[in-house]
Amino acid sequence: MTFDHVFLRIMKFMKLQPSGNYRLMLGTDSQVHARHTVFITGIVIKNSGKGAWACIRKIIVPRKMLHLHERISYETSLTEEVATELTEERKKQLIDIVLPYVYQGSSFSIEGHIDIGSGQRNKTREFVQEMVTRIEAIGIEPKIKPDAIVASSYANRYTK
């Protein structure tokens, strides 16, 4: 599916109930296999309490990516790549769906989910500030574990 098609599906989902509370969540996870590394980017549009629509993008790197920083950085790059498809015009189109209902509680946000955590026992904690800064720099709200559900749960299930 092209991103144009994905975007049309997101719009169609939002138009079903334009007065909803929408979160467009993007996130990537990876899994090292014997001869390659699989990266899955999840794209999820969720209407709080009313359901969601989701899809994935799969990238296979034909080698074992064993260095954690390299893998986390590439995951973030793939999330950034999808986020850049959300041009200002596309963002405006999505906002325009909910805008007439804002005073009735409607909302829309875009989040970049990063599969890292800041806990003492988390090996990725030293990369949190770098990756969060990258997501903020492209104008979307960063989320890390345990709030990075698209990267750590949804995308994760397709990396196996």
Phi, psi and chi 1 to 4 in degrees:
 res  aa     phi    psi   chi1   chi2   chi3   chi4
   1 MET       -  133.4 -152.0 -178.8  -36.3      -
   2 THR   -76.6  163.9   66.5      -      -      -
   3 PHE   -66.5  -30.5 -169.3   80.5      -      -
   4 ASP   -57.1  -43.9  -73.6  -21.5      -      -
   5 HIS   -66.4  -43.5 -170.4   96.5      -      -
   6 VAL   -58.5  -45.2  168.9      -      -      -
   7 PHE   -61.8  -41.9 -177.1   73.3      -      -
   8 LEU   -62.1  -38.3  -69.5  173.1      -      -
   9 ARG   -65.6  -39.6  -66.8  -68.4  -59.8  -94.4
  10 ILE   -62.1  -46.5  -68.4  168.0      -      -
  11 MET   -61.6  -44.2  -76.0 -173.1   59.1      -
  12 LYS   -59.5  -43.7 -177.6  179.0  177.7 -176.3
  13 PHE   -61.8  -44.6  179.5   78.2      -      -
  14 MET   -68.0  -34.6  -70.4  177.7   66.1      -
  15 LYS   -70.5  -18.7  -74.4  178.5  179.2  179.3
  16 LEU   -62.4  -34.3  -70.6  173.1      -      -
  17 GLN  -146.4   80.8 -171.2  177.2   11.0      -
  18 PRO   -64.8  -12.8   19.1  -27.4      -      -
  19 SER   -92.2   15.4   60.1      -      -      -
  20 GLY   -80.8  178.6      -      -      -      -
  21 ASN  -111.2  101.4  -67.1  -64.9      -      -
  22 TYR  -103.0  138.3  -68.2   97.1      -      -
  23 ARG  -125.3  119.2  -67.4  168.6   59.1 -162.0
  24 LEU   -96.1  113.5  179.2   54.7      -      -
  25 MET  -116.3  130.6  -58.3  172.3  -77.5      -
  26 LEU  -122.9  135.4  -45.1  169.7      -      -
  27 GLY  -164.6  151.7      -      -      -      -
  28 THR  -126.6  142.0  -55.5      -      -      -
  29 ASP  -132.0  162.0 -168.4   26.9      -      -
  30 SER  -138.3  161.6   62.5      -      -      -
  31 GLN  -144.4  128.1 -179.3   75.8   42.1      -
  32 VAL   -85.4  127.2  178.4      -      -      -
  33 HIS  -111.1 -177.9  -65.7  -90.9      -      -
  34 ALA   -57.5  -42.9      -      -      -      -
  35 ARG  -124.0    1.6  -68.2 -171.5  172.6   88.2
  36 HIS  -156.9  172.2   62.3  -80.7      -      -
  37 THR  -125.2  130.3  -54.6      -      -      -
  38 VAL  -100.9  130.8  174.9      -      -      -
  39 PHE  -117.5  128.0  -69.4   85.2      -      -
  40 ILE  -120.6  124.7  -59.6  -69.8      -      -
  41 THR  -105.3  123.6  -59.1      -      -      -
  42 GLY   -95.7  139.0      -      -      -      -
  43 ILE  -123.1  114.3  -57.8  167.8      -      -
  44 VAL  -129.1  127.5  178.8      -      -      -
  45 ILE  -109.8  120.2 -177.9   71.1      -      -
  46 LYS  -119.4  132.7 -179.8  179.3 -178.2 -152.3
  47 ASN  -103.8  106.1 -176.2    2.7      -      -
  48 SER   -47.5  120.8  -66.5      -      -      -
  49 GLY    77.0   -0.8      -      -      -      -
  50 LYS  -125.3    4.7  -51.3  -80.3 -169.1 -148.0
  51 GLY   113.3 -178.9      -      -      -      -
  52 ALA  -153.4  162.8      -      -      -      -
  53 TRP  -128.9  140.2  179.3   86.0      -      -
  54 ALA  -148.0  157.1      -      -      -      -
  55 CYS  -151.6  169.9   66.4      -      -      -
  56 ILE  -128.6  159.3   61.5  168.2      -      -
  57 ARG  -125.2  128.4  174.7 -179.2  169.8 -150.1
  58 LYS  -111.5  130.0 -176.1  175.7 -171.2  174.9
  59 ILE  -125.6  132.7  -57.2  -76.6      -      -
  60 ILE  -115.6  123.6  -62.2  174.9      -      -
  61 VAL   -98.3  124.2  174.4      -      -      -
  62 PRO   -77.8   43.1   29.0  -33.3      -      -
  63 ARG  -158.3  161.9   66.1 -178.7  174.0   86.5
  64 LYS   -79.2  118.3  -68.4  171.9   77.3  168.3
  65 MET   -95.5   96.4  -69.1  178.3   78.9      -
  66 LEU   -91.8  -20.1  -61.5  175.5      -      -
  67 HIS   -80.3  119.0  -64.7  -72.7      -      -
  68 LEU   -58.7  -43.8 -172.9   58.0      -      -
  69 HIS   -62.5  -41.9 -176.0  -96.9      -      -
  70 GLU   -60.7  -44.2  176.9 -170.5   25.6      -
  71 ARG   -67.7  -44.6 -146.5  166.4   60.8 -116.1
  72 ILE   -64.1  -40.4  -64.5  -64.2      -      -
  73 SER   -64.4  -41.2 -175.4      -      -      -
  74 TYR   -68.7  -38.6 -167.2   55.2      -      -
  75 GLU   -57.1  -46.7  -73.0  175.8   11.0      -
  76 THR   -63.2  -40.1  -55.8      -      -      -
  77 SER   -61.0  -41.1  -66.0      -      -      -
  78 LEU   -67.5  -36.7  -67.2  172.2      -      -
  79 THR   -66.0  -42.4  -61.2      -      -      -
  80 GLU   -61.7  -40.4  -69.8  169.6  -40.0      -
  81 GLU   -60.0  -45.3 -167.8  176.2  -59.0      -
  82 VAL   -66.6  -40.8  171.5      -      -      -
  83 ALA   -61.8  -34.0      -      -      -      -
  84 THR   -70.2  -17.0   59.9      -      -      -
  85 GLU   -69.8  -19.5  -66.8  -75.6  -16.1      -
  86 LEU   -84.9   78.5  -69.4  165.9      -      -
  87 THR   -64.1  167.4   61.1      -      -      -
  88 GLU   -58.0  -37.3  -70.7  -53.5  -47.3      -
  89 GLU   -64.4  -43.5  175.7   58.1   31.9      -
  90 ARG   -65.9  -42.8  -76.3 -179.1  169.4  154.7
  91 LYS   -58.5  -42.7  -71.6  178.2 -166.4  174.9
  92 LYS   -61.1  -41.6 -177.9 -176.9  177.7  -36.0
  93 GLN   -60.4  -40.6  -73.1  177.6  -85.9      -
  94 LEU   -70.5  -42.4  -63.5  175.3      -      -
  95 ILE   -63.1  -39.4  -69.2  166.9      -      -
  96 ASP   -61.9  -24.8  -75.4  -12.1      -      -
  97 ILE   -67.1  -44.1  -66.5  170.0      -      -
  98 VAL   -90.7  -18.8  -60.8      -      -      -
  99 LEU   -51.6  -44.0 -165.2   57.1      -      -
 100 PRO   -64.3  -12.2  -20.2   30.5      -      -
 101 TYR  -113.5    7.5  -55.9   92.7      -      -
 102 VAL   -57.8  -41.5  167.4      -      -      -
 103 TYR   -72.9   -7.1  -66.4  114.6      -      -
 104 GLN  -102.6    8.2  -63.2  163.3    8.6      -
 105 GLY   102.6    2.7      -      -      -      -
 106 SER   -67.6  149.4 -177.2      -      -      -
 107 SER  -152.8  162.8   62.7      -      -      -
 108 PHE  -149.7  132.5  174.4   74.7      -      -
 109 SER  -142.5  159.1   63.8      -      -      -
 110 ILE  -122.3  129.4  -56.6  173.2      -      -
 111 GLU  -125.0  143.3  -58.3  171.2   -2.0      -
 112 GLY  -109.0  111.7      -      -      -      -
 113 HIS   -92.0  126.3  -69.0 -158.9      -      -
 114 ILE  -114.5  129.1  -45.5  164.6      -      -
 115 ASP   -81.1   60.4 -168.2   31.4      -      -
 116 ILE  -138.8  160.8   55.4  176.8      -      -
 117 GLY  -139.3  158.7      -      -      -      -
 118 SER  -102.8    3.9   58.0      -      -      -
 119 GLY   -64.1  152.2      -      -      -      -
 120 GLN   -56.5  -33.1  -77.6  -59.6  -44.7      -
 121 ARG   -90.7    0.7  -60.8 -179.7   66.0 -177.2
 122 ASN   -88.8  123.3 -162.7  -50.3      -      -
 123 LYS   -65.8  -19.7  -70.4 -178.1 -109.6  173.5
 124 THR   -91.9    0.4   58.7      -      -      -
 125 ARG   -58.1  -30.6   72.1 -178.7  173.4  -81.1
 126 GLU   -71.8  -12.1   64.0 -172.5  -81.3      -
 127 PHE  -101.4   -3.8  -47.6  128.2      -      -
 128 VAL   -55.8  -53.4  169.0      -      -      -
 129 GLN   -62.2  -41.4 -169.0   55.2   53.3      -
 130 GLU   -61.0  -48.7  175.7 -172.1   -6.2      -
 131 MET   -72.3  -37.8  -58.4  -52.8  152.5      -
 132 VAL   -62.3  -42.8  162.7      -      -      -
 133 THR   -61.7  -39.8  -59.5      -      -      -
 134 ARG   -63.4  -43.6  -74.1  174.0   54.0 -178.5
 135 ILE   -67.5  -41.2  -65.8  -62.4      -      -
 136 GLU   -62.1  -36.4  -73.3  174.7  -24.6      -
 137 ALA   -63.3  -24.3      -      -      -      -
 138 ILE   -95.7    6.5   59.5  169.8      -      -
 139 GLY    85.9   22.3      -      -      -      -
 140 ILE  -123.1  160.1   61.7  176.6      -      -
 141 GLU   -81.5  120.1 -176.7 -178.4  -10.2      -
 142 PRO   -78.5  145.1   25.7  -28.8      -      -
 143 LYS  -132.6  134.2  -63.1  -73.8 -174.3 -179.7
 144 ILE  -117.2  172.7   63.0  169.3      -      -
 145 LYS   -56.2  139.4  -71.0  177.9 -178.7  175.7
 146 PRO   -89.7    4.4   32.7  -34.8      -      -
 147 ASP   -87.4   -6.0  -59.4  -42.5      -      -
 148 ALA   -88.0   59.3      -      -      -      -
 149 ILE   -65.0  -31.0   56.7  171.5      -      -
 150 VAL   -68.6  -41.1  171.4      -      -      -
 151 ALA   -75.2  -48.9      -      -      -      -
 152 SER   -83.5  -17.0   58.9      -      -      -
 153 SER  -117.8  -62.6  -79.0      -      -      -
 154 TYR   -62.9  -57.5  178.8   67.2      -      -
 155 ALA   -64.2  -38.3      -      -      -      -
 156 ASN   -54.9  -38.4  175.9  -91.1      -      -
 157 ARG   -67.0  -20.1   84.2  173.8   58.3  151.5
 158 TYR   -97.0   -1.6  -65.2   99.8      -      -
 159 THR   -85.1  -14.9   62.5      -      -      -
 160 LYS   -67.6      -  -50.4  -63.3 -178.4 -144.5
